[in-house]
Each structure stands twice: as C-alpha cells, then as structure tokens.
Amino acid sequence: MQFQILGPLRICAGTGEQVPVRSRHERTVLGLLLMRHGHAVSADQLVEALWPQRPPVSYVSNLQTYVSRLRERLPGVPIEHVNGSYRITVDAADLDAAVFRREVAMGRAALDGGDPVEAAARLRHAVALWRGRPLADLSVA
C-alpha cells in the first residue's frame, strides 16, 4: 500500500486503486500515525486531535474502535498499541513524506559530490510528491 500525506490523505492499494477511509475520525487517526510513522503517538495526542474541545465520555472505546476499523481496512499494515500509545509501521518507500526526505538528502549529497544534474533530478522528484499542504483535508497539527 502507498500512503500519501503531502496533500490530502490518500491510500492506494498495490493495484493503484484508492483504499476508502471515509470516517473523518479514522482519517485523523491514520494521518497522525503516518505523520509520525515508526514512532509512538500517545492516546492523549490522538484524543486531542479528534476532540479538541471536549472528548465524549466514551472516548477510549471510540478511539479503540477507530483503530480497529483501520486495521480491518489496511490488512498487513501493523498498527500497534504499546503503553497507551499507537504506532504504525510502514516501509519508507510506501510513504510519500519519507520518500521526499530521502530524495532531498540524496539530492544534497549529489550536489555536495559535484553532480548538479543528479541533484536537480532528485530534488525535482521530491518536489513533485507534493499535492498541497500535508493532510490538507484534515484538521491536524
């Protein structure tokens, strides 16, 4: 699966078809986890993003439901629950933000190594990944 967060959140299956995640709450959880892929995001941070004013009484079970639904929609994509936090682990090649960082680093290295043509190609590829403000369709920080 390919995950795109450099613009509106988009998930594509290996076939190129978009994977629908229609619930705003599920998209918010997924977006935050992808922004910090490989790192834990505390349940408190997720709750704050989901309900900035005041969480419902059932916020713990609601959050667990959203994560459970994401696991169903994204088979083979590990979303772990560890010590009150959640973590998603995706291959860096499957996340546009990680590819962007890699291409920028390789472009800088090429420039430092005296290869401006390779540097320009890498940086153009990095810039082309952007489709707008990260997670533009969600209200997350």
DSSP file (Angstrom, degrees, kcal/mol; ACC not computed):
  #  RESIDUE AA STRUCTURE BP1 BP2  ACC     N-H-->O    O-->H-N    N-H-->O    O-->H-N    TCO  KAPPA ALPHA  PHI   PSI    X-CA   Y-CA   Z-CA
    1    1 A M              0   0    0      0, 0.0     2,-0.4     0, 0.0    12,-0.2   0.000 360.0 360.0 360.0 144.3    0.0    0.0    0.0
    2    2 A Q  E     -A   12   0A   0     10,-2.9    10,-2.6    93,-0.0     2,-0.5  -0.901 360.0-158.8-107.5 135.1    1.1    3.5   -0.7
    3    3 A F  E     -Ab  11  95A   0     91,-3.7    93,-2.4    -2,-0.4     2,-0.5  -0.959   4.9-168.7-117.8 127.4    0.3    6.3    1.7
    4    4 A Q  E     +A   10   0A   0      6,-3.0     6,-2.1    -2,-0.5     3,-0.1  -0.964  23.1 153.5-120.4 120.6    0.3    9.9    0.7
    5    5 A I        +     0   0    0     -2,-0.5   130,-2.0     4,-0.2     2,-2.0   0.413  49.6  97.5-121.5  -4.1    0.2   12.7    3.3
    6    6 A L  S    S-     0   0    0    128,-0.2   125,-3.3   123,-0.2   126,-0.3  -0.468 106.5  -5.1 -85.7  67.4    1.8   15.5    1.3
    7    7 A G  S    S-     0   0    0     -2,-2.0   128,-1.6   126,-0.2   129,-0.2  -0.916 131.2  -5.5 138.1-161.8   -1.6   16.9    0.4
    8    8 A P  S    S-     0   0    0      0, 0.0     2,-0.1     0, 0.0    -2,-0.1  -0.326  91.1 -91.5 -58.1 144.6   -5.0   15.4    1.2
    9    9 A L        +     0   0    0     -4,-0.1     2,-0.4   125,-0.1    -4,-0.2  -0.379  55.0 173.4 -60.9 128.6   -4.6   11.9    2.8
   10   10 A R  E     -A    4   0A   0     -6,-2.1    -6,-3.0    -2,-0.1     2,-0.4  -0.996  17.2-167.1-142.6 136.1   -4.7    9.2    0.1
   11   11 A I  E     -A    3   0A   0      8,-0.4     8,-3.1    -2,-0.4     2,-0.4  -0.988   8.8-168.8-122.9 129.6   -4.1    5.5    0.4
   12   12 A C  E     -AC   2  18A   0    -10,-2.6   -10,-2.9    -2,-0.4     6,-0.2  -0.969  15.1-135.1-122.4 134.5   -3.6    3.4   -2.7
   13   13 A A    >   -     0   0    0      4,-3.3     3,-2.2    -2,-0.4   -11,-0.0  -0.247  40.6 -93.4 -73.1 170.5   -3.6   -0.4   -2.8
   14   14 A G  T 3  S+     0   0    0      1,-0.3    -1,-0.1     2,-0.1    -2,-0.0   0.748 127.4  59.8 -58.4 -24.5   -1.0   -2.3   -4.8
   15   15 A T  T 3  S-     0   0    0      2,-0.1    -1,-0.3     1,-0.0     3,-0.1   0.546 119.8-109.7 -80.1  -8.1   -3.3   -2.3   -7.8
   16   16 A G  S <  S+     0   0    0     -3,-2.2     2,-0.1     1,-0.4    -2,-0.1   0.262  76.2 133.8  95.2 -11.4   -3.4    1.5   -7.8
   17   17 A E        -     0   0    0     -5,-0.1    -4,-3.3     1,-0.1    -1,-0.4  -0.464  62.5-109.6 -71.9 143.2   -7.0    1.7   -6.5
   18   18 A Q  B     -C   12   0A   0     -6,-0.2    -6,-0.3    -2,-0.1    -1,-0.1  -0.518  23.5-133.9 -72.4 139.8   -7.7    4.1   -3.7
   19   19 A V        -     0   0    0     -8,-3.1     2,-0.4    -2,-0.2    -8,-0.4  -0.852  25.5-129.0 -92.8 117.5   -8.5    2.5   -0.4
   20   20 A P        +     0   0    0      0, 0.0     2,-0.4     0, 0.0   -10,-0.0  -0.531  35.9 166.1 -75.9 126.6  -11.5    4.2    1.1
   21   21 A V        +     0   0    0     -2,-0.4     6,-0.1     1,-0.1    -2,-0.0  -0.846  10.3 166.1-130.7  94.6  -11.3    5.5    4.6
   22   22 A R        +     0   0    0     -2,-0.4     2,-0.2     4,-0.1    -1,-0.1   0.792  39.4  98.4 -87.8 -29.8  -14.3    7.8    4.8
   23   23 A S     >  -     0   0    0      1,-0.2     4,-2.6     2,-0.1     5,-0.2  -0.416  65.0-145.9 -64.7 126.4  -14.7    8.4    8.5
   24   24 A R  H  > S+     0   0    0      1,-0.2     4,-2.2    -2,-0.2    -1,-0.2   0.885 100.3  51.8 -58.0 -39.6  -13.2   11.7    9.5
   25   25 A H  H  > S+     0   0    0      2,-0.2     4,-2.3     1,-0.2    -1,-0.2   0.916 110.2  46.5 -67.0 -42.9  -12.1   10.3   12.8
   26   26 A E  H  > S+     0   0    0      1,-0.2     4,-2.7     2,-0.2     5,-0.2   0.907 112.8  50.8 -65.0 -40.3  -10.4    7.2   11.3
   27   27 A R  H  X S+     0   0    0     -4,-2.6     4,-2.9     2,-0.2    -2,-0.2   0.879 109.2  51.4 -64.3 -37.9   -8.7    9.5    8.7
   28   28 A T  H  X S+     0   0    0     -4,-2.2     4,-2.4    -5,-0.2     5,-0.2   0.936 111.5  46.4 -64.5 -46.6   -7.5   11.8   11.5
   29   29 A V  H  X S+     0   0    0     -4,-2.3     4,-2.4     2,-0.2    -2,-0.2   0.950 115.6  46.2 -60.1 -49.1   -6.0    8.8   13.5
   30   30 A L  H  X S+     0   0    0     -4,-2.7     4,-2.7     1,-0.2     5,-0.2   0.918 111.4  52.2 -61.4 -44.4   -4.4    7.4   10.4
   31   31 A G  H  X S+     0   0    0     -4,-2.9     4,-2.3     1,-0.2    -1,-0.2   0.923 111.2  46.0 -58.9 -45.8   -3.0   10.8    9.4
   32   32 A L  H  X S+     0   0    0     -4,-2.4     4,-1.2     2,-0.2    -1,-0.2   0.905 112.8  50.1 -65.4 -41.0   -1.4   11.5   12.7
   33   33 A L  H  < S+     0   0    0     -4,-2.4    55,-0.3    -5,-0.2     6,-0.3   0.910 112.4  47.5 -63.9 -40.9    0.1    8.0   12.9
   34   34 A L  H >< S+     0   0    0     -4,-2.7     3,-1.6     1,-0.2    -2,-0.2   0.864 104.8  59.3 -68.9 -35.4    1.5    8.4    9.4
   35   35 A M  H 3< S+     0   0    0     -4,-2.3    -1,-0.2     1,-0.3    -2,-0.2   0.839 119.5  30.7 -59.6 -31.2    3.0   11.8   10.2
   36   36 A R  T >< S+     0   0    0     -4,-1.2     3,-2.6    -3,-0.3    -1,-0.3  -0.061  90.3 174.9-115.8  30.9    4.9   10.1   13.0
   37   37 A H  T <   +     0   0    0     -3,-1.6    52,-0.2     1,-0.3    -3,-0.1  -0.035  69.3  17.9 -48.4 135.5    5.3    6.7   11.3
   38   38 A G  T 3  S+     0   0    0     50,-2.9     2,-0.3     1,-0.3    -1,-0.3   0.302 113.2  90.0  84.7  -8.8    7.5    4.3   13.2
   39   39 A H  S <  S-     0   0    0     -3,-2.6    49,-0.4    -6,-0.3    -1,-0.3  -0.876  83.0-102.8-120.0 152.8    7.1    6.4   16.4
   40   40 A A        -     0   0    0     -2,-0.3     2,-0.5    47,-0.1    47,-0.2  -0.478  24.6-160.6 -75.0 140.4    4.5    6.2   19.1
   41   41 A V  E     -D   86   0B   0     45,-2.9    45,-2.7    -2,-0.2    -8,-0.0  -0.992  25.7-123.2-118.4 121.6    1.6    8.7   19.2
   42   42 A S  E  >  -D   85   0B   0     -2,-0.5     4,-2.0    43,-0.2    43,-0.3  -0.253  12.8-122.9 -67.2 151.0    0.0    8.8   22.6
   43   43 A A  H  > S+     0   0    0     41,-2.6     4,-2.8     1,-0.2     5,-0.2   0.870 114.5  59.1 -58.1 -36.2   -3.7    8.1   23.0
   44   44 A D  H  > S+     0   0    0     40,-0.3     4,-2.4     1,-0.2    -1,-0.2   0.899 104.4  49.2 -61.3 -40.7   -3.9   11.6   24.6
   45   45 A Q  H  > S+     0   0    0     -3,-0.2     4,-1.9     2,-0.2    -1,-0.2   0.904 112.7  47.7 -65.1 -40.4   -2.5   13.2   21.4
   46   46 A L  H  X S+     0   0    0     -4,-2.0     4,-2.4     2,-0.2    -2,-0.2   0.917 111.5  49.9 -66.2 -43.1   -5.0   11.3   19.3
   47   47 A V  H  X S+     0   0    0     -4,-2.8     4,-2.9     1,-0.2    -2,-0.2   0.910 109.3  52.0 -61.5 -42.9   -7.9   12.2   21.6
   48   48 A E  H  < S+     0   0    0     -4,-2.4    -1,-0.2     1,-0.2    -2,-0.2   0.891 112.0  46.2 -61.8 -39.6   -6.9   15.9   21.5
   49   49 A A  H  < S+     0   0    0     -4,-1.9    -1,-0.2     1,-0.2    -2,-0.2   0.869 116.1  45.3 -70.5 -36.5   -6.8   15.8   17.7
   50   50 A L  H  < S+     0   0    0     -4,-2.4    -2,-0.2     1,-0.3    -1,-0.2   0.892 131.6  17.3 -74.0 -40.5  -10.1   14.0   17.5
   51   51 A W     <  +     0   0    0     -4,-2.9    -1,-0.3    -5,-0.2    -2,-0.1  -0.682  67.0 171.8-134.9  78.2  -12.0   16.1   20.0
   52   52 A P  S    S+     0   0    0      0, 0.0    -1,-0.1     0, 0.0    -3,-0.1   0.787  80.4  40.0 -63.1 -28.0  -10.1   19.4   20.6
   53   53 A Q  S    S-     0   0    0      1,-0.2    -2,-0.1    -5,-0.0    -5,-0.0   0.953 133.7 -23.7 -84.9 -57.5  -12.9   21.0   22.7
   54   54 A R        -     0   0    0     -6,-0.0    -1,-0.2     0, 0.0    -6,-0.0  -0.849  61.5-131.0-161.8 116.9  -14.1   18.1   24.9
   55   55 A P        -     0   0    0      0, 0.0    -7,-0.0     0, 0.0    -8,-0.0  -0.355  33.3-106.2 -70.0 152.0  -13.9   14.4   24.3
   56   56 A P    >   -     0   0    0      0, 0.0     3,-1.7     0, 0.0     4,-0.2  -0.290  31.6-106.2 -69.9 163.8  -17.1   12.3   24.7
   57   57 A V  T 3  S+     0   0    0      1,-0.3     3,-0.4     2,-0.1     0, 0.0   0.841 122.1  52.0 -58.1 -33.5  -17.4   10.1   27.8
   58   58 A S  T 3> S+     0   0    0      1,-0.2     4,-2.6     2,-0.1    -1,-0.3   0.069  71.5 124.4 -92.3  24.4  -16.8    7.1   25.6
   59   59 A Y  H <>  +     0   0    0     -3,-1.7     4,-2.5     1,-0.2    -1,-0.2   0.825  69.3  54.2 -59.9 -34.2  -13.6    8.5   24.0
   60   60 A V  H  > S+     0   0    0     -3,-0.4     4,-2.2     2,-0.2    -1,-0.2   0.958 113.8  40.1 -64.8 -49.8  -11.4    5.5   25.0
   61   61 A S  H  > S+     0   0    0      2,-0.2     4,-2.2     1,-0.2    -2,-0.2   0.863 114.2  55.1 -68.9 -33.5  -13.7    2.9   23.3
   62   62 A N  H  X S+     0   0    0     -4,-2.6     4,-2.3     2,-0.2    -2,-0.2   0.943 108.8  47.5 -62.1 -46.9  -14.3    5.3   20.4
   63   63 A L  H  X S+     0   0    0     -4,-2.5     4,-2.3     1,-0.2     5,-0.2   0.916 111.3  50.9 -60.9 -43.6  -10.5    5.5   19.8
   64   64 A Q  H  X S+     0   0    0     -4,-2.2     4,-2.4     1,-0.2    -1,-0.2   0.884 109.4  51.6 -61.7 -38.0  -10.2    1.8   20.0
   65   65 A T  H  X S+     0   0    0     -4,-2.2     4,-2.6     2,-0.2    -2,-0.2   0.916 108.6  50.4 -64.1 -43.9  -13.0    1.3   17.5
   66   66 A Y  H  X S+     0   0    0     -4,-2.3     4,-2.0     1,-0.2    -2,-0.2   0.913 112.8  46.3 -62.0 -42.9  -11.3    3.7   15.0
   67   67 A V  H  X S+     0   0    0     -4,-2.3     4,-2.3     2,-0.2    -1,-0.2   0.917 111.5  51.9 -66.0 -42.3   -8.0    1.9   15.3
   68   68 A S  H  X S+     0   0    0     -4,-2.4     4,-1.8     1,-0.2    -2,-0.2   0.914 109.9  49.1 -60.0 -43.4   -9.8   -1.5   14.9
   69   69 A R  H  X S+     0   0    0     -4,-2.6     4,-2.3     1,-0.2    -1,-0.2   0.878 109.2  52.5 -64.9 -37.7  -11.5   -0.3   11.8
   70   70 A L  H  X S+     0   0    0     -4,-2.0     4,-2.0     1,-0.2    -1,-0.2   0.911 106.5  53.1 -64.0 -41.3   -8.2    1.0   10.3
   71   71 A R  H  < S+     0   0    0     -4,-2.3     6,-0.2     1,-0.2    -1,-0.2   0.890 110.6  48.1 -60.4 -38.3   -6.7   -2.4   11.0
   72   72 A E  H  < S+     0   0    0     -4,-1.8    -2,-0.2     1,-0.2    -1,-0.2   0.904 114.6  44.6 -67.5 -41.5   -9.5   -4.0    9.0
   73   73 A R  H  < S+     0   0    0     -4,-2.3    -2,-0.2     1,-0.3    -1,-0.2   0.738 117.3  45.9 -75.6 -23.1   -9.3   -1.6    6.1
   74   74 A L  S >< S-     0   0    0     -4,-2.0     3,-2.0    -5,-0.2    -1,-0.3  -0.533  79.3-170.7-120.6  63.8   -5.5   -1.8    5.9
   75   75 A P  T 3  S+     0   0    0      0, 0.0    -3,-0.1     0, 0.0    -4,-0.0  -0.275  73.8  21.2 -59.8 138.0   -4.7   -5.5    6.2
   76   76 A G  T 3  S+     0   0    0      1,-0.2    -5,-0.1    -5,-0.1    -2,-0.0   0.398  94.7 112.3  85.7  -3.5   -1.0   -6.2    6.6
   77   77 A V    <   -     0   0    0     -3,-2.0     2,-0.3    -6,-0.2    -1,-0.2  -0.893  66.7-135.4-103.7 108.8   -0.3   -2.7    7.9
   78   78 A P        +     0   0    0      0, 0.0    11,-1.7     0, 0.0     2,-0.6  -0.467  24.6 179.7 -72.2 124.1    0.7   -3.1   11.6
   79   79 A I  E     -E   88   0B   0     -2,-0.3     2,-0.2     9,-0.2     9,-0.2  -0.949  19.4-163.8-118.6 106.2   -0.9   -0.6   14.0
   80   80 A E  E     -E   87   0B   0      7,-3.0     7,-2.0    -2,-0.6     2,-0.6  -0.608  17.5-146.9 -95.4 150.0    0.5   -1.5   17.4
   81   81 A H  E     +E   86   0B   0     -2,-0.2     2,-0.4     5,-0.2     5,-0.2  -0.971  28.5 168.3-113.8 115.4   -0.8   -0.4   20.8
   82   82 A V  E >   -E   85   0B   0      3,-2.5     3,-1.4    -2,-0.6    -2,-0.0  -0.974  62.1 -26.5-135.7 118.5    2.1    0.0   23.2
   83   83 A N  T 3  S-     0   0    0     -2,-0.4     3,-0.1     1,-0.3    -1,-0.1   0.870 126.4 -43.1  49.8  48.5    2.0    1.5   26.7
   84   84 A G  T 3  S+     0   0    0      1,-0.3   -41,-2.6   -42,-0.1   -40,-0.3   0.610 123.5  95.6  77.5  11.4   -1.0    3.8   26.0
   85   85 A S  E <   -DE  42  82B   0     -3,-1.4    -3,-2.5   -43,-0.3     2,-0.4  -0.858  62.8-136.9-128.8 164.4    0.3    4.8   22.6
   86   86 A Y  E     -DE  41  81B   0    -45,-2.7   -45,-2.9    -2,-0.3     2,-0.4  -0.929  16.7-173.4-122.3 148.6   -0.2    3.7   19.0
   87   87 A R  E     - E   0  80B   0     -7,-2.0    -7,-3.0    -2,-0.4     2,-0.4  -0.994  10.0-158.5-144.1 133.3    2.3    3.2   16.3
   88   88 A I  E     - E   0  79B   0    -49,-0.4   -50,-2.9    -2,-0.4     2,-0.5  -0.912   8.9-159.5-108.5 139.9    2.0    2.5   12.6
   89   89 A T        +     0   0    0    -11,-1.7     2,-0.3    -2,-0.4   -55,-0.1  -0.957  19.9 161.7-123.3 114.3    5.0    0.9   10.8
   90   90 A V        -     0   0    0     -2,-0.5     2,-0.1   -13,-0.1     5,-0.1  -0.928  47.6 -93.9-126.3 153.8    5.1    1.2    7.0
   91   91 A D    >   -     0   0    0     -2,-0.3     3,-2.4     1,-0.1     4,-0.2  -0.449  33.7-126.9 -63.8 135.6    8.0    0.8    4.6
   92   92 A A  G >  S+     0   0    0      1,-0.3     3,-1.3     2,-0.2     7,-0.3   0.806 109.6  61.8 -57.3 -30.2    9.6    4.2    4.0
   93   93 A A  G 3  S+     0   0    0      1,-0.2    -1,-0.3     5,-0.1    -2,-0.1   0.645 100.6  55.5 -70.3 -13.2    9.2    3.6    0.2
   94   94 A D  G <  S+     0   0    0     -3,-2.4   -91,-3.7   -92,-0.1     2,-0.5   0.364  96.1  72.8 -99.8   3.2    5.4    3.4    0.7
   95   95 A L  B X>  -b    3   0A   0     -3,-1.3     4,-2.2    -4,-0.2     3,-0.6  -0.970  69.1-149.6-124.0 118.3    5.1    6.9    2.4
   96   96 A D  H 3> S+     0   0    0    -93,-2.4     4,-2.6    -2,-0.5     5,-0.1   0.834  97.0  55.3 -57.3 -35.9    5.5   10.0    0.3
   97   97 A A  H 3> S+     0   0    0    -94,-0.2     4,-2.1     2,-0.2    -1,-0.2   0.886 109.7  46.5 -65.9 -38.2    6.9   12.1    3.1
   98   98 A A  H <> S+     0   0    0     -3,-0.6     4,-2.3     2,-0.2    -2,-0.2   0.890 112.2  50.2 -70.4 -39.1    9.6    9.5    3.8
   99   99 A V  H  X S+     0   0    0     -4,-2.2     4,-2.8    -7,-0.3     5,-0.2   0.909 109.2  53.4 -63.3 -41.2   10.4    9.3    0.0
  100  100 A F  H  X S+     0   0    0     -4,-2.6     4,-2.5    -5,-0.2     5,-0.2   0.949 109.3  47.0 -57.5 -50.8   10.5   13.2    0.0
  101  101 A R  H  X S+     0   0    0     -4,-2.1     4,-2.3     1,-0.2    -1,-0.2   0.901 113.5  49.1 -59.8 -41.4   13.1   13.3    2.8
  102  102 A R  H  X S+     0   0    0     -4,-2.3     4,-2.6     2,-0.2    -1,-0.2   0.929 111.5  48.2 -64.2 -45.4   15.2   10.6    1.2
  103  103 A E  H  X S+     0   0    0     -4,-2.8     4,-2.4     2,-0.2    -2,-0.2   0.889 111.5  50.0 -64.9 -39.3   15.2   12.3   -2.2
  104  104 A V  H  X S+     0   0    0     -4,-2.5     4,-2.6    -5,-0.2    -1,-0.2   0.935 112.0  48.1 -63.9 -45.3   16.1   15.7   -0.7
  105  105 A A  H  X S+     0   0    0     -4,-2.3     4,-2.4     1,-0.2    -2,-0.2   0.910 113.7  46.8 -61.3 -42.1   19.0   14.0    1.3
  106  106 A M  H  X S+     0   0    0     -4,-2.6     4,-2.3     2,-0.2    -1,-0.2   0.863 111.2  52.3 -69.7 -34.3   20.2   12.3   -1.9
  107  107 A G  H  X S+     0   0    0     -4,-2.4     4,-2.2     2,-0.2    -2,-0.2   0.916 110.6  46.9 -65.0 -43.4   19.9   15.5   -3.9
  108  108 A R  H  X S+     0   0    0     -4,-2.6     4,-2.9     2,-0.2    -2,-0.2   0.913 112.1  50.8 -63.7 -41.9   22.0   17.4   -1.3
  109  109 A A  H  X S+     0   0    0     -4,-2.4     4,-1.9     1,-0.2    -2,-0.2   0.903 110.0  50.0 -63.3 -40.2   24.6   14.6   -1.3
  110  110 A A  H  <>S+     0   0    0     -4,-2.3     5,-3.2     2,-0.2    -1,-0.2   0.906 111.7  48.1 -64.3 -40.8   24.8   14.7   -5.1
  111  111 A L  H ><5S+     0   0    0     -4,-2.2     3,-1.6     1,-0.2    -2,-0.2   0.934 111.9  48.8 -65.3 -44.9   25.3   18.4   -5.1
  112  112 A D  H 3<5S+     0   0    0     -4,-2.9    -1,-0.2     1,-0.3    -2,-0.2   0.823 109.5  54.8 -62.1 -30.2   28.0   18.1   -2.4
  113  113 A G  T 3<5S-     0   0    0     -4,-1.9    -1,-0.3    -5,-0.2    -2,-0.2   0.389 123.5-104.6 -85.2   3.6   29.6   15.4   -4.5
  114  114 A G  T < 5S+     0   0    0     -3,-1.6    -3,-0.2    -4,-0.2    -2,-0.1   0.725  84.7 121.3  85.5  21.7   29.7   17.7   -7.5
  115  115 A D     >< +     0   0    0     -5,-3.2     4,-2.3     1,-0.2     5,-0.2  -0.705  25.4 166.7-119.0  80.2   26.8   16.2   -9.5
  116  116 A P  H  > S+     0   0    0      0, 0.0     4,-2.5     0, 0.0     5,-0.2   0.792  75.4  58.1 -66.4 -27.1   24.4   19.0  -10.1
  117  117 A V  H  > S+     0   0    0      2,-0.2     4,-2.1     1,-0.2     5,-0.1   0.946 110.6  41.9 -66.9 -47.7   22.4   17.0  -12.8
  118  118 A E  H  > S+     0   0    0      2,-0.2     4,-2.5     1,-0.2     5,-0.2   0.902 114.1  53.5 -64.0 -40.9   21.7   14.2  -10.3
  119  119 A A  H  X S+     0   0    0     -4,-2.3     4,-2.5     1,-0.2     5,-0.2   0.931 109.4  47.6 -59.7 -46.2   21.0   16.7   -7.6
  120  120 A A  H  X S+     0   0    0     -4,-2.5     4,-2.5     1,-0.2    -1,-0.2   0.900 111.5  50.7 -63.3 -41.0   18.4   18.5   -9.7
  121  121 A A  H  X S+     0   0    0     -4,-2.1     4,-2.2     2,-0.2    -1,-0.2   0.922 112.3  46.8 -63.5 -43.9   16.7   15.3  -10.7
  122  122 A R  H  X S+     0   0    0     -4,-2.5     4,-2.2     1,-0.2    -2,-0.2   0.923 114.1  46.8 -64.2 -44.4   16.4   14.1   -7.1
  123  123 A L  H  X S+     0   0    0     -4,-2.5     4,-2.5     2,-0.2    -1,-0.2   0.869 110.5  52.4 -69.6 -35.7   15.1   17.5   -5.9
  124  124 A R  H  X S+     0   0    0     -4,-2.5     4,-2.2    -5,-0.2    -1,-0.2   0.925 109.7  49.7 -62.9 -43.2   12.6   17.7   -8.8
  125  125 A H  H  X S+     0   0    0     -4,-2.2     4,-0.6     1,-0.2    -2,-0.2   0.914 111.0  50.0 -61.2 -42.1   11.3   14.2   -7.9
  126  126 A A  H >< S+     0   0    0     -4,-2.2     3,-1.1     1,-0.2     4,-0.3   0.935 111.7  46.7 -61.6 -47.6   11.0   15.3   -4.2
  127  127 A V  H >< S+     0   0    0     -4,-2.5     3,-1.5     1,-0.2    -1,-0.2   0.854 103.9  62.9 -64.6 -34.7    9.0   18.4   -5.1
  128  128 A A  H 3< S+     0   0    0     -4,-2.2    -1,-0.2     1,-0.3    -2,-0.2   0.691  90.7  68.5 -65.7 -17.8    6.7   16.5   -7.4
  129  129 A L  T << S+     0   0    0     -3,-1.1     2,-0.3    -4,-0.6    -1,-0.3   0.717  79.2  97.7 -72.7 -19.7    5.5   14.5   -4.5
  130  130 A W    <   +     0   0    0     -3,-1.5  -123,-0.2    -4,-0.3     3,-0.1  -0.543  38.8 168.5 -78.2 130.9    3.7   17.5   -3.0
  131  131 A R        -     0   0    0   -125,-3.3     2,-0.3     1,-0.4  -124,-0.2   0.191  65.9 -60.7-120.3  11.2    0.0   17.8   -3.7
  132  132 A G  S    S-     0   0    0   -126,-0.3    -1,-0.4  -125,-0.2     3,-0.1  -0.913  93.7 -10.3 140.0-167.4   -0.7   20.6   -1.2
  133  133 A R  S >  S-     0   0    0     -2,-0.3     3,-1.4     1,-0.1  -126,-0.2  -0.400  86.9 -90.7 -62.2 137.2   -0.5   21.2    2.5
  134  134 A P  T 3  S-     0   0    0      0, 0.0  -128,-0.2     0, 0.0    -1,-0.1  -0.246 109.6  -1.9 -53.8 133.2    0.2   18.0    4.4
  135  135 A L  T >  S+     0   0    0   -130,-2.0     3,-2.4  -128,-1.6     5,-0.3   0.884  83.2 172.3  50.8  44.7   -3.1   16.3    5.4
  136  136 A A  T <  S+     0   0    0     -3,-1.4    -1,-0.1     1,-0.3    -3,-0.1   0.726  70.4  55.5 -57.8 -25.2   -4.9   19.2    3.8
  137  137 A D  T 3  S+     0   0    0   -130,-0.2     2,-0.3    -4,-0.1    -1,-0.3   0.439 103.6  64.9 -89.8   1.1   -8.3   17.5    4.2
  138  138 A L  S <  S-     0   0    0     -3,-2.4     2,-1.1    -4,-0.1  -114,-0.0  -0.884  78.5-129.1-122.7 154.0   -7.8   17.0    8.0
  139  139 A S        +     0   0    0     -2,-0.3     2,-0.3   -90,-0.1    -3,-0.1  -0.639  61.5 128.3-101.8  76.1   -7.6   19.4   10.9
  140  140 A V              0   0    0     -2,-1.1    -2,-0.1    -5,-0.3   -91,-0.0  -0.911 360.0 360.0-126.3 155.8   -4.4   18.1   12.5
  141  141 A A              0   0    0     -2,-0.3    -1,-0.1     0, 0.0    -2,-0.0   0.416 360.0 360.0-101.7 360.0   -1.2   19.8   13.5
